[in-house]
Amino acid sequence: MEIVPVIIISIVALGLVLAALFEFRVRQPDVIVLRESNGQIGIRKGLLYPRHFSLPLKRTTFPLQLTVEAAALGNLLVHVRLVGSAVPSAKHIQALIRVGGWDSEAVVHAVEQVTILLQGLIKEYTERSEIHAISSAGILKHLNDNLALVEEKFGVELVALAVQSLDPADPKIAEAMRQQEEARLFEQTEALSNQARVKAAKARYGADEEIAEMEHVLELKKAELKKARFESDAALARQRIEDELVRSRMRLAFEREELDMLKSSPELLMLTPQAARLAEASQSLRNAKTVISLTPQEIANSSALFSVFRNLLQRSPETRDEE
């Protein structure tokens, strides 16, 4: 009788284990598990979750592709191709379930609704812009300004968004815009080339001006050096003349002293070189006449001395006759 309760308990326990194994699942790292409580959607944070009372959503990105035919000012049509990707937003799960439903494909459904909103935003931007002013950067800026609205209303976050192509619907307009852009590029290139030539010319002018200024400074320095050299040469020449004048004055003063001494003492004339030559000649030829030759320089340098010496010689015979 005691075996029956044990078997029943074992069966019940086995049933509970099997039910738990059938009902509970292990949460994967790339999955968000949602739960509903009192009409509010929340996120389960545990490792295990009951599959019949939870909604697993993958966190992987979902692709987004959109081609929009929008009209610019003047009712000129443009084709805009937009690509991107979306992921569920953990902050706005309630909005995601409201738009996509309690379904594992809720993110896909929400992305479909997002494309409708993006289409309206693109048309809003193009309708108030001229066709030549529409740009990919302008469209992306307008969309990025409204990304918070997308996340708040649809519960998805756009992690990558780009304008793949932007072309006018009319081929003629596209060709005209292409030619206009080509002309603008040529004009810009020409302007840059002219600016480069102007800069090169300014650089050459600056270099020539600097070289001319350096040459002018060099010429001034050369002139200063020449002036200094000329002044130095003039000073040396003046010093030489002054030294020569000093020597000439000294020589003249010496001759004057010598002449005054001979005038005061004529007998000293016998000690002069001329008198020595005369005495030597008179000793060799007693009755001969002695001729003394003096160079013009000696006569010029000793004219006064020569006059005294001549007077002395003229008086000498007379003195002898008187004796």
C-alpha positions in Angstrom: 0.0 0.0 0.0 2.9 2.4 0.6 4.3 1.8 -2.9 1.3 3.5 -4.6 1.8 7.0 -3.2 5.5 6.8 -4.1 4.6 5.9 -7.7 2.1 8.7 -7.9 4.5 11.2 -6.5 7.2 10.0 -9.0 4.7 10.3 -11.9 3.7 13.7 -10.9 7.3 14.8 -10.4 8.2 13.4 -13.8 5.3 15.1 -15.3 6.3 18.4 -13.8 9.9 17.9 -15.1 8.6 17.1 -18.6 6.2 20.1 -18.5 9.1 22.3 -17.4 11.3 21.0 -20.1 8.5 21.5 -22.6 7.5 25.0 -21.4 10.7 26.7 -20.4 13.4 27.7 -22.8 16.9 29.1 -22.4 17.3 32.7 -23.5 19.9 33.2 -26.2 22.3 36.2 -26.0 20.9 37.8 -29.2 17.3 37.5 -28.2 15.0 39.9 -26.2 12.3 38.1 -24.3 9.1 40.1 -23.8 6.4 39.5 -21.2 3.0 41.0 -20.6 1.9 42.0 -17.1 -1.2 44.2 -16.3 -1.4 45.4 -19.8 2.2 46.5 -19.9 5.0 45.0 -22.0 8.2 44.3 -20.2 11.5 42.4 -20.7 12.4 39.2 -19.0 16.0 39.3 -17.7 16.3 35.7 -16.5 18.1 32.9 -18.2 14.9 30.8 -18.5 11.5 31.9 -19.7 8.1 30.2 -20.3 7.6 30.1 -24.0 3.8 30.3 -24.0 3.9 33.4 -21.8 6.8 35.2 -23.5 7.7 36.6 -26.9 11.3 36.2 -28.1 12.6 38.9 -30.5 15.9 38.7 -32.2 18.3 41.7 -31.7 19.8 41.2 -35.2 19.4 44.0 -37.7 16.6 44.0 -40.2 17.2 45.4 -43.7 15.3 48.4 -45.0 15.0 49.4 -48.6 12.9 52.2 -50.0 12.4 53.8 -53.4 10.5 57.1 -53.4 9.3 59.1 -56.3 9.0 62.6 -54.9 8.3 66.0 -56.6 10.5 69.1 -56.2 9.4 72.7 -56.7 7.9 73.0 -60.2 6.5 69.5 -60.0 9.8 68.0 -61.2 10.0 64.4 -60.2 13.1 62.8 -58.6 13.8 59.2 -57.7 15.3 58.6 -54.2 16.6 55.2 -53.2 17.1 54.8 -49.5 18.8 51.8 -47.7 19.4 51.1 -44.1 18.8 48.7 -41.2 16.7 48.6 -38.0 16.8 46.9 -34.7 14.2 46.7 -31.9 14.4 49.6 -29.4 14.5 48.3 -25.8 13.3 51.7 -24.6 10.1 51.7 -26.7 9.0 48.0 -26.6 5.4 49.1 -25.9 5.3 51.1 -29.2 6.9 48.2 -31.1 4.3 45.7 -30.0 1.5 48.2 -30.6 2.7 48.6 -34.2 4.0 45.1 -35.0 1.7 43.1 -32.8 2.5 40.2 -30.4 4.4 38.3 -33.0 7.9 37.2 -33.7 7.8 39.3 -36.9 6.9 42.4 -35.0 10.1 44.2 -36.0 9.5 43.4 -39.7 5.9 44.8 -39.5 7.2 47.9 -37.7 9.9 48.4 -40.4 7.2 48.4 -43.0 5.4 51.2 -41.1 8.7 53.0 -40.8 9.2 53.0 -44.6 5.8 54.8 -44.9 6.9 57.5 -42.5 10.3 57.8 -44.2 8.6 58.2 -47.6 6.5 61.0 -46.2 9.6 62.8 -44.7 11.4 62.5 -48.0 8.5 64.0 -49.9 8.2 66.8 -47.3 11.8 67.7 -47.9 11.8 67.6 -51.7 8.5 69.5 -52.1 10.0 72.6 -50.5 13.3 72.5 -52.4 14.3 73.2 -56.0 15.6 70.2 -57.9 19.1 71.4 -58.2 19.2 72.1 -54.4 18.2 68.6 -53.4 21.1 66.6 -52.2 21.8 63.3 -50.4 23.3 65.1 -47.4 20.2 67.3 -47.1 17.8 64.4 -47.2 19.8 62.5 -44.6 20.0 65.5 -42.3 16.2 65.9 -42.6 15.7 62.2 -41.8 18.2 62.2 -38.9 16.4 65.1 -37.3 13.3 62.9 -37.1 14.9 59.6 -36.0 13.8 60.2 -32.4 10.2 60.4 -33.7 10.6 57.1 -35.6 11.9 55.3 -32.5 9.3 56.7 -30.3 6.3 55.9 -32.6 7.4 52.5 -34.0 9.7 51.1 -31.3 12.7 50.5 -33.7 16.0 52.2 -34.0 17.5 53.0 -37.4 21.2 52.1 -37.0 22.2 52.7 -40.6 20.6 55.0 -43.1 22.0 56.1 -46.5 20.8 57.6 -49.8 21.9 55.1 -52.4 20.8 57.1 -55.4 19.2 60.4 -56.2 18.3 61.1 -59.8 15.7 63.2 -61.7 12.9 61.2 -63.2 13.3 63.1 -66.5 16.4 62.0 -68.4 16.6 65.5 -70.0 16.7 67.2 -66.6 19.3 64.7 -65.5 21.5 65.5 -68.5 21.0 69.2 -68.0 22.0 68.9 -64.3 25.0 66.8 -65.3 26.1 69.4 -67.8 25.6 72.1 -65.2 27.6 70.3 -62.6 30.3 69.7 -65.2 30.4 73.3 -66.1 30.6 74.2 -62.4 33.5 71.8 -61.9 35.3 73.3 -64.9 34.7 76.8 -63.6 35.9 75.8 -60.2 39.0 74.2 -61.7 39.7 77.3 -63.8 39.3 79.5 -60.7 41.7 77.3 -58.7 44.2 77.4 -61.6 44.0 81.2 -61.8 44.4 81.4 -58.0 47.5 79.2 -58.3 48.9 81.4 -61.1 48.2 84.5 -59.0 49.9 83.0 -56.0 52.9 81.9 -58.1 53.2 85.4 -59.5 53.0 86.9 -56.0 55.7 84.5 -54.9 57.9 85.5 -57.8 57.3 89.2 -57.2 58.0 88.8 -53.5 61.2 86.8 -54.3 62.4 89.5 -56.9 61.6 92.3 -54.4 63.5 90.5 -51.7 66.5 89.8 -54.0 66.5 93.5 -55.1 66.4 94.7 -51.5 69.3 92.3 -50.6 71.3 93.6 -53.6 70.6 97.2 -52.6 71.8 96.4 -49.1 74.9 94.7 -50.5 75.7 97.8 -52.7 75.3 100.0 -49.7 77.7 97.9 -47.7 80.2 97.9 -50.6 79.9 101.7 -50.8 80.5 101.9 -47.1 83.5 99.6 -47.4 84.9 101.7 -50.3 84.4 104.9 -48.3 86.1 103.4 -45.3 89.0 102.2 -47.5 89.3 105.6 -49.2 89.3 107.4 -45.9 91.9 105.0 -44.6 94.1 105.5 -47.7 93.7 109.3 -47.5 94.6 109.2 -43.8 97.7 107.1 -44.6 98.7 109.5 -47.5 98.2 112.5 -45.2 100.3 110.9 -42.5 103.1 110.2 -45.0 103.0 113.8 -46.2 103.1 115.1 -42.7 106.0 112.7 -41.8 107.9 113.9 -44.9 107.3 117.5 -44.0 108.6 116.8 -40.5 111.7 115.2 -41.9 112.2 118.1 -44.3 111.9 120.6 -41.6 114.3 118.7 -39.4 116.8 118.5 -42.2 116.4 122.2 -43.0 116.8 123.1 -39.4 120.0 120.9 -39.2 121.4 122.6 -42.3 120.7 126.0 -40.9 122.4 125.1 -37.7 125.4 123.8 -39.7 125.5 126.9 -41.8 125.4 129.2 -38.8 128.2 127.2 -37.2 130.3 127.5 -40.4 129.6 131.2 -40.7 130.7 131.7 -37.1 133.7 129.5 -37.5 134.9 129.4 -41.2 137.9 127.3 -40.3 135.6 124.4 -39.9 135.1 124.4 -43.6 138.5 122.7 -43.9 136.8 119.7 -42.3 134.2 119.3 -45.0 134.5 116.6 -47.7 135.1 119.3 -50.3 138.0 120.8 -48.4 139.4 117.3 -47.9 139.4 116.7 -51.6 141.1 120.1 -52.3 143.8 119.4 -49.7 144.5 116.0 -51.2 144.8 117.6 -54.7 147.1 120.3 -53.5 149.5 117.9 -51.9 149.9 115.8 -55.1 150.3 118.9 -57.4 151.7 121.9 -55.6 151.6 124.3 -58.5 148.5 122.8 -60.2 145.1 124.3 -60.1 142.6 122.1 -58.4 139.1 121.7 -59.9 136.4 120.7 -57.6 133.2 119.4 -59.2 130.0 119.4 -57.4 126.8 117.8 -58.5 123.7 120.0 -59.1 122.1 118.2 -56.1 125.0 119.1 -53.8 125.0 122.6 -55.1 121.2 122.9 -54.5 121.3 121.3 -51.1 124.4 123.3 -49.9 124.2 126.5 -51.9 124.8 128.7 -48.8 127.7 126.4 -47.6 129.2 126.5 -51.1 129.2 130.3 -51.1 131.0 130.5 -47.8 133.5 127.9 -49.0 134.1 129.8 -52.2 134.7 133.1 -50.4 137.1 131.3 -48.1 139.1 130.0 -51.1 139.1 133.3 -52.7 140.5 134.9 -49.6 143.2 132.2 -49.1 145.6 133.3 -52.0 145.2 136.9 -51.0 146.2 136.0 -47.5 149.3 134.1 -48.8 150.3 137.1 -51.0 150.1 139.4 -48.1 152.4 137.1 -46.2 
